[in-house]
Amino acid sequence: MPSDPPFRHAIEVADLRKVYTTTRGTFRRTKVENVALAGIDLAIAPGELFGLLGPNGAGKTTTVKVLTTLLLPTSGTARVLGHDVVSATGDVRRRIGFVFGGERGLYWRLSGYDNLRYFADLYRIPPQVSKRRIGELLEVLGLAGREHDKVEGYSRGMKQRLHLARGLLNDPDVLFLDEPTIGLDPVGARDLRVLIRGLADHGKTIFLTTHYMFEADAICDRVAVIKKGRIVAEGTPSSIKQLVGDIGVVEFEVDTISQEDIERLQGLDTVSSVVVTERELALVVTIHCAQPAEVMTQLGRLLDGIAFRRVSAREATLEDAYVELIGEAS
């Protein structure tokens, strides 16, 4: 059996592009191009937990589908463990696992055990190996004792852990996780993050997509931010925060705030953005700015007559850096 080609990176992407061409119009058909990936470059080391961050439609899932051989790129190259995803799809598929977020991809009227046994047969895993492997995964992922229950009776967290078990059946060297915690309750999402981090600590290369910034900050070794098919930042979560190192955050809660008040805040020289969100029975105003202490001293003058519930200043988080890099309108 030929040995694997030498490789420095578990995943290597160079000038990867994906363009979808559609037509519109009834009588005069016009071609329309939608650029999903506009030439991205990535290099991910073996054993690294790498996060790709971006808003919906930015190109995260398209990237995963190309790397898992589910979608052909328009141009550029992508290699997984040294194998080209276009010319060596079989070699890639034997060495990877992938898990998509949500509840699709499982047979609900079968038990969890029967689901895993079915997928093990699809992967052509020998029965004596699959039996041992399924038992181990059920134990590690907290499904032991419920493996013979039908999947339709599982909670969302259990279904997602079963998805993860399916992705690990073939003991892949590289695991792709596309928004794996989407829709999970906070406890289920936290437990799944602990499992994912543990897999990386035991040597798995993990490619994770998410739009939860706190999740990426908590478990990823490195991250990249993608916007409209282009990588706009890449590095450790700490280094990404340092890209907006001179930016701080002032937050306050109020019952109401007018558009004119928001515009006055936006007019300050040191303010880069003002975001208003609803939280329980109050409005939370988040100001990204330089010199947050100075901005705090000006709030009373600018917003005369407004009753503040709480005012605080803090350093920028990964989410704050992400907002600056992506922009609210992206």
C-alpha positions in Angstrom: 0.0 0.0 0.0 1.5 3.4 -1.0 2.5 5.7 1.9 0.9 9.0 2.3 2.6 11.9 0.6 4.6 14.2 2.9 2.7 17.2 4.2 3.4 20.1 6.5 -0.2 21.1 7.0 -3.3 19.1 7.8 -5.3 21.5 5.7 -3.8 23.8 3.0 -5.8 26.1 0.8 -4.4 28.4 -1.9 -6.5 31.0 -3.8 -9.6 29.0 -3.4 -12.6 30.3 -5.3 -16.2 29.2 -5.7 -18.6 31.0 -8.1 -22.2 30.0 -8.6 -23.7 30.9 -12.0 -27.4 31.2 -12.3 -29.7 32.8 -14.9 -32.6 35.2 -14.5 -35.3 36.6 -16.8 -38.0 35.0 -18.8 -37.4 36.0 -22.4 -33.9 37.4 -22.2 -31.9 35.1 -20.0 -29.1 36.8 -18.2 -26.2 35.0 -16.4 -25.7 36.1 -12.8 -22.6 35.2 -10.9 -22.6 34.8 -7.1 -19.1 34.7 -5.6 -19.1 32.5 -2.5 -15.3 32.3 -2.1 -13.2 35.0 -3.6 -9.7 33.5 -3.3 -8.9 32.4 0.3 -5.7 31.0 1.7 -5.4 28.9 4.8 -2.8 26.7 6.4 -3.8 24.6 9.4 -1.3 22.5 11.4 -1.9 18.9 12.4 -3.6 18.7 15.8 -4.9 22.3 15.6 -8.4 23.4 16.5 -9.1 26.1 13.9 -12.2 28.2 13.8 -13.7 29.9 10.7 -15.9 32.8 11.8 -18.3 34.9 9.8 -21.9 35.9 9.3 -24.4 33.8 7.4 -23.6 33.8 3.7 -20.0 34.7 4.2 -18.6 31.4 2.8 -18.1 29.2 5.9 -20.2 26.3 4.8 -19.0 26.5 1.2 -15.4 26.2 2.5 -16.3 23.1 4.5 -18.1 21.5 1.6 -15.1 22.0 -0.7 -12.7 20.6 1.9 -14.9 17.6 2.5 -15.2 16.9 -1.3 -18.9 17.7 -1.4 -18.4 20.7 -3.7 -16.0 21.3 -6.5 -14.2 24.6 -6.4 -14.2 26.9 -9.4 -10.4 27.4 -9.1 -7.5 27.3 -6.7 -6.3 24.3 -4.7 -7.2 22.6 -1.4 -5.4 19.8 0.2 -6.3 17.7 3.3 -3.4 15.6 4.8 -1.5 16.2 1.5 -4.3 14.9 -0.7 -6.0 17.2 -3.3 -9.7 17.4 -2.7 -10.5 17.2 -6.4 -8.1 14.6 -7.8 -7.8 12.4 -4.7 -11.3 12.5 -3.2 -11.2 8.9 -2.0 -8.0 9.4 -0.1 -9.5 12.5 1.6 -12.8 10.9 2.5 -11.1 7.9 4.2 -9.2 10.3 6.5 -11.9 12.8 7.5 -15.2 13.0 9.4 -17.7 15.8 9.2 -20.6 17.0 11.4 -23.2 19.6 10.3 -25.3 21.5 12.8 -29.0 20.9 13.1 -30.9 17.7 13.3 -30.8 16.4 9.7 -28.7 13.4 8.8 -30.0 10.9 11.3 -32.7 8.2 11.0 -35.2 9.1 13.7 -37.1 5.9 13.8 -34.0 3.9 14.4 -32.1 3.7 17.7 -28.9 5.5 18.2 -27.0 2.3 18.1 -28.6 1.2 14.8 -27.8 4.6 13.3 -24.2 4.2 14.1 -24.1 0.6 12.9 -25.7 1.7 9.6 -23.1 4.4 9.1 -20.3 2.1 10.0 -21.4 -0.2 7.3 -21.4 2.7 4.8 -17.9 3.5 5.9 -17.0 -0.2 5.3 -15.7 -0.5 8.8 -15.2 -4.2 9.7 -17.9 -5.5 12.0 -15.5 -6.4 14.8 -14.0 -3.0 14.7 -17.3 -1.1 14.4 -18.8 -2.9 17.4 -15.9 -1.9 19.6 -15.7 1.6 18.2 -19.5 2.3 18.7 -19.3 1.1 22.3 -16.4 3.5 23.0 -18.1 6.5 21.3 -21.4 5.9 23.1 -19.5 5.9 26.4 -17.3 8.9 25.7 -20.2 11.0 24.3 -22.6 10.3 27.2 -25.1 8.2 25.2 -24.5 4.9 26.9 -27.7 3.6 28.4 -29.8 5.4 25.8 -28.3 3.8 22.7 -31.3 1.5 22.1 -33.9 4.3 22.3 -35.2 5.7 19.1 -33.5 8.9 18.0 -36.9 10.7 17.8 -37.0 10.6 21.6 -33.6 12.2 22.0 -33.1 15.8 23.0 -31.3 18.2 20.6 -28.1 17.8 22.6 -28.3 14.0 22.4 -28.9 14.2 18.7 -25.9 16.4 18.2 -23.7 14.1 20.3 -24.9 11.3 18.1 -23.9 13.4 15.0 -20.5 13.7 16.6 -20.3 10.0 17.2 -21.2 9.4 13.5 -18.4 11.8 12.4 -15.9 9.9 14.6 -16.8 6.4 13.6 -13.9 6.0 11.1 -11.5 7.5 13.6 -10.7 10.4 11.3 -7.5 12.4 11.4 -9.3 15.6 10.5 -12.8 16.4 11.8 -15.0 19.2 10.2 -17.7 20.7 12.4 -20.1 23.1 10.7 -21.8 25.2 13.4 -22.2 22.1 15.7 -23.7 23.9 18.6 -26.4 25.7 16.7 -29.8 25.4 18.4 -28.5 23.8 21.5 -29.3 25.0 25.0 -26.4 26.6 26.9 -25.6 23.4 28.9 -25.7 21.2 25.9 -23.6 23.6 23.9 -21.0 23.9 26.7 -20.8 20.1 27.1 -20.2 19.7 23.3 -17.5 22.4 23.4 -15.7 20.5 26.2 -15.9 17.3 24.0 -14.5 19.1 21.0 -11.6 20.7 22.9 -10.8 17.3 24.3 -10.6 15.7 20.8 -8.1 18.4 19.8 -6.1 17.9 22.9 -5.8 14.2 22.0 -4.4 15.0 18.6 -7.4 15.4 16.2 -7.2 18.3 13.7 -10.5 20.1 13.9 -11.9 22.6 11.5 -14.8 24.4 13.2 -17.2 27.0 11.7 -19.3 29.1 14.0 -20.8 32.6 14.4 -20.6 32.4 18.2 -17.6 34.4 19.1 -17.4 33.4 22.7 -17.3 29.8 21.5 -14.3 30.4 19.3 -12.6 32.4 22.0 -13.0 29.6 24.5 -11.8 26.6 22.5 -10.0 27.6 19.3 -6.2 27.7 18.9 -6.5 30.0 15.9 -9.3 31.6 14.0 -9.9 33.3 10.7 -12.7 35.8 10.0 -14.4 35.6 6.6 -16.5 38.3 5.0 -18.1 38.1 1.6 -15.9 35.2 0.6 -12.6 36.8 1.7 -10.4 36.3 4.8 -10.2 39.6 6.5 -8.2 38.5 9.6 -6.4 35.5 10.9 -4.5 34.6 14.1 -5.0 33.5 17.6 -8.1 34.9 19.4 -5.8 37.1 21.4 -4.1 38.5 18.3 -7.4 39.2 16.6 -8.5 41.2 19.7 -5.2 43.2 19.4 -6.2 44.3 15.9 -8.6 46.6 17.7 -6.3 47.0 20.7 -7.0 50.7 20.9 -10.7 50.1 21.0 -12.6 49.7 24.2 -16.2 49.3 25.0 -18.7 51.4 26.9 -22.0 49.8 27.7 -25.1 51.2 29.5 -28.7 50.2 30.0 -31.6 52.5 29.5 -35.4 52.2 29.2 -35.4 54.1 25.9 -33.1 56.0 23.6 -33.9 58.1 20.6 -32.3 58.0 17.2 -31.1 61.5 17.8 -29.3 60.4 20.9 -27.6 57.5 19.0 -26.5 59.9 16.3 -24.9 62.2 18.9 -22.9 59.3 20.3 -21.9 58.3 16.7 -20.7 61.8 16.1 -18.0 61.6 18.8 -14.5 61.5 17.2 -13.4 58.5 19.2 -16.5 56.4 18.6 -16.4 53.8 15.8 -19.8 52.1 16.2 -22.9 52.2 18.4 -25.1 49.0 18.7 -28.4 48.9 20.5 -29.9 45.5 21.5 -32.8 44.5 23.6 -32.1 42.5 26.8 -35.0 41.5 29.0 -36.8 44.7 30.0 -34.0 47.2 29.0 -32.1 48.4 26.0 -28.3 47.8 26.1 -26.3 50.4 24.2 -22.8 49.2 23.3 -20.3 51.8 22.1 -17.0 50.7 20.5 -14.6 53.5 21.0 -11.1 54.7 21.7 -10.6 56.3 25.2 -13.6 54.7 26.8 -13.1 56.6 30.1 -13.4 59.9 28.2 -16.6 58.7 26.5 -18.1 57.8 29.8 -17.6 61.3 31.1 -19.4 62.7 28.2 -22.5 60.5 28.4 -24.4 62.8 30.9 -23.9 65.9 28.7 -24.8 64.2 25.5 -27.8 62.2 26.8 -29.2 64.8 29.2 -32.4 63.6 30.8 -31.8 59.9 30.3 -31.9 57.7 33.3 -29.0 55.2 33.2 -29.5 51.8 34.9 -25.9 50.8 34.6 -22.8 52.2 32.9 -19.5 50.2 32.5 -16.4 50.1 30.5 -14.3 47.1 29.5 -11.6 45.9 27.1 -12.6 44.6 23.7 -13.6 40.9 23.4 -13.3 38.7 20.3 -16.9 39.6 19.5 -16.1 43.3 19.6 -13.1 42.7 17.3 -15.4 40.7 15.0 -18.0 43.5 14.8 -15.2 45.9 13.9 -13.9 43.6 11.2 -17.2 42.6 9.7 -19.4 45.6 10.3 -23.0 45.6 11.2 -24.3 45.7 7.6 -22.4 42.6 6.4 
